[in-house]
């Protein structure tokens, strides 16, 4: 608007008013053009700034609300290898490397939708297939209504920074010669291992390894040759342990092997640590070729077990170091445990294993027979293996059977037991008074899992000449054995059952048996474990379990026998509840075959009060 004033009224005639009105329009037009030109220049400047920012060194990707890519910059192409033509219309999922799981992306989107912003590190994959780390910032763009309209992602390739970080970590936590973890890294891993052990109660071990006569090699061949040996030693140590274990170099010719997650049992953990130690000794004893020269080395190893954080790290290392010097004092090229009691236990165990290897060829095993009865009298017996050691006397099977399992000696021992049992059955078959008797033989897990177990058993039957129409042979299998691979168990049992062999499920009630599994197994009998029989007259829980087992067997059409029957009360309870077959000290203890044969002639139904 243009306003003009004059001191005198009616000073402006029509012609003047028309002139002033024209001037007003011209001025207004000029001012409008000036404003539009200013806006245009400002917009152009903003566009130049935006274009410059968009073509920054950082990759930029813009998507719509559905994550469809609308635009990318040149840096995006430089980093990923994908052109704008490749990317537009796709989603950022085209860049996924597979290193982040679904949970990672779930949390990313949860944060982005809540805060309209996410920032963090992730791994993506370039067009050429190479994975790379990037630092990514995602911002949600919203409209006037607050709804998301677009997403803008800005990222940078941080490969160089990561490589630098890795190099710094390598220098700080690894030995520069062997690339093994150094003392600092070992402390960190040991702290984690001790905390994990405290939670799980599974033992771990430190093995302190010192090379024998390493100084002599350095002095005679030079440090370069000594370094070559240390590098080769590091490789051999790593080949002797699992991925979860740690091999570290303390310095000089001293190495540490940390073993984790060995066992909850002290003796088993010690045995596992000893096995690794002996493997290391054997590996280092193999010759080395150092610049064309063959060199023979050996080591001394000290072992210290740990469980939880009861012993401090420095004390634990000191214990292993002390044990290592005990190994040095013992003549080198050997290992020692810090705990004298553990060391003595392992030595006893090792000696027992050595003796066990000779027990079968030296004829030190013998079979005892424990009678099994029902309401009619004697029905058969169970064969029980015993080891009569020339110095230690009779050794319990609880002590030597696990050793036989661990050392694979159970296979020949089990084959011998089966051979002897079949020969005894053949003798009984020849006598009208005993041909009705059966003989139960326990089968170990390792023996049963042999691929040719069925063939071995059938071959034994053939060699001993048992009457195939009435073998009288019953194999006792434990619940844990048959359920470990139930399909394989069923297959083997069916093949042997077709040959006339019967099966009894031993230790019933102590494992995971159920009607579903038991009805699939070609069983003939269930044996109630003595741990339930022991207190059936006084413990309502045991009584209920025994009734359940008897009822289960009855429903499946199986026979049932109870072991460990030692009192009249136990027998009466079993009888009242439908279990009429028994085995235990109430009737007879396990005895040699001669004594068993003699007692058979004296047994009558009334002798047992049945």
Helices and strands as residue ranges (DSSP letters): H 14-54, E 59-64, E 69-72, H 74-80, H 84-87, G 92-95, H 102-115, E 117-125, E 131-142, E 148-157, H 159-173, H 183-200, E 204-211, H 214-221, H 223-239, E 246-251, E 254-259, H 266-285, E 288-290, E 293-295, E 299-306, H 313-329, E 335-337, H 340-359, E 365-374, E 377-389, E 393-395, H 397-406, H 410-429, E 438-442, H 445-448, H 453-464, E 473-478, H 479-484, H 486-498, E 502-508, H 515-518, E 525-528, H 530-533, H 540-556, E 559-563, H 568-576, E 581-583, H 593-602, G 605-608
